Amino acid sequence: MNESANNPGFLSKHAKDIVVIVLLALVVYVMVEQAVRFSLFGPAAFSYRQMNSIKSLGRSGFVKASEYDEVVYDLKPGLDTEFKLVSFRTNSHGLRDKEYAVKKPPDTYRVAVVGGSFTMGAGVEIEDTFHSRLEDRLNRELDGPAFEFINFGVAGYTMRNKLAVLEHKVMEYDPDLVILVLDGSQFTDEEFEEFVPKSKKSHFFTSYSFKLLKKVDIFKSRDEKAAEFINEHMGHLNELEDSITKLGEFSEEHGIPVCIVVLDHDYQHYKLGEKIGESVMASNLCFSNTLPAFKDTYFRDYTIYKVDMHPNAEANRLFAEAIYRDLKQESLPNKSETRGARDD
């Protein structure tokens, strides 16, 4: 007869062994997970509040439906919180920036910066973003009008969103220059016709061990991944050219120079940046490409952390230097062409 049938203690002993094994496995997993978190995020790995700030904007509860259908969604005004381990505040108009008056003050050269998550500054303190650095540098080095660089960037914005922001939100600020940033999201296939709020989600219990493993693809080299990225995005260039044409028409209609910026810190995308530059310059618009600044660099040295490719503060410093040089070559900003405050 079966030993387990005659001996109830036999089953009990094996059940206890299984429980012990499961508990040991759980303890090992928690220790490995915490070690991975510490290697990625440092002391923040032990903070529920800070770890819970590492999430997508769509799951953050920080966005709301826009009053303009084609903009789709905006940042909520008056936020004072954390996002991707850094402080995250919005002004009374729902911009991730300091407070700017809608009506441009006299003797002011105003630059509107429109883009996606790189422009918003995901994972970077606002003072370390490229546009804040440009504003500080120009105000420090040049006499005359005060310079204002106003951040209209929101994570996830496609080119459609950006053009709608330009039409419906930027113009009321009466800019003297528009910087339209191409930071990856303009190539997103997913388009939203209306705002559908996503449920807030606690990300404290996210497995970063698993996320890190997903980033490692032993079957593809980094060169192969870069080639896939370029080939995929090359297929969108015709759509991008249509948008560039619209920007040229906007610039001519309103008498406002537009500078299109390829904002990227992965030098392996250089070929794509060159192709975009050809299209932009054929439309007689200002063009800036930040990719040459990252030649002979290691990509992960310029990301906010290993499992998130958003550019860090040092990458933003290099962005600012590259854009500054390109603007100067285009004789921008031209203080003599300040449009002056509107008479409302």
ABEGO torsion letter per residue (X at the ends): XBAAAABAAAAAAAAAAAAAAAAAAAAAAAAAAAAAAAAAAEAAAABAAAAAABBBAAAAGABBBBABAAAGBBBBBGBBBBBGGBBBBBBAAGBBBBBBBABBBBGBBBBBBBBBAAAAGBGBBAAABAAAAAAAAAAAABBEBBBBBBBABBBGBBAAAAAAAAAAAAAAAGBABBBBBBAGAAABABBBABBBBBBBBBAAABBAAAAAAAABBAABBAAAAAAAAAAAAAAAAAAAAAAAAAAAAAAAAAGBBBBBBBBBABAAAAAAAAAAAAAAAAAGBBBBBAAAAABGBBAAAABABAABABBBAAAAAAAAAAAAAAAAAAGOBBAAABAEBBBX
